[in-house]
Amino acid sequence: MAETNDQYLASERAAELIRKRIAPHTPELGVILGSGLGAFGDALGDPVAVPYAEIPGFAQSSVAGHAGRLVAGLCGKRTVVAMQGRVHFYEGHPLSQIVLPIRALILAGCKTLVITNAAGGIRDDLYPGDLVLISDHINLSGQNPLIGPNDERFGVRFPDMSTIYDPELRVLAHQQAQAEGIDLKEGVYSWLSGPSYETPAEIRMLRRMGADLCGMSTVPEAIVCRHMGARVLGISCVTNKAAGLGGKLSHEEVAETAGRVRDTFIALLSRICSAIRESQ
């Protein structure tokens, strides 16, 4: 039990520092910004930035396109705490450290989190530049952040994942996309550990299993959100066709595509964050 107690206390320490450092902002809504999508944090009003290196328990990402800082600011009248970048399992971090920032944001006061990522498109109608709501996920990593002794202060031993991506928030997101004139699609996200991209054979398997998107993040974060009773909305930016469906895969392509849809992504996320406040 000592390990889970340490995780809870570590999350509390991080949450306490976040609350102090971003004052007078009060944490309300957390946003996790994936590869190349950090520009949303720069668009917040009255921003306060805290480097991850200054937050206890936060690891620094080694991946290009992840700034590695927490930015709190206003999105309309809503206080948003945005993570500009995340750490990944493939970087060698234990899952307990990967999800500690999520736990800290929730303990700091964020009861709703919007988790974004860059993803490969598997379904035929998904193209680079498309924004896709995550309706469900498939965990093919063989990992789960809840493995080990359960600390009831975080949540129950066997949390229900039937509606992990909040149905009401997805309806709200579609409404805001329509109002902004954005074609927002929806699909199932599959998590594989990386860092190598999937093979064409693996993509054919994923397609048969019902996956529409694939990527190397998001799922452990979403699991922890639901474990702690927070609401989750997931958004993928399709940055490339998955292996065997297009050309050669590269991180440079991911960054280029994310940059191309920057304005659309910021517009959609801004509307969603403002609308979530009005719906609560």
Order of alpha helices (4+ residues) and beta strands (2+ residues): alpha-beta-alpha-beta-beta-beta-alpha-beta-beta-alpha-beta-alpha-beta-alpha-beta-alpha-alpha
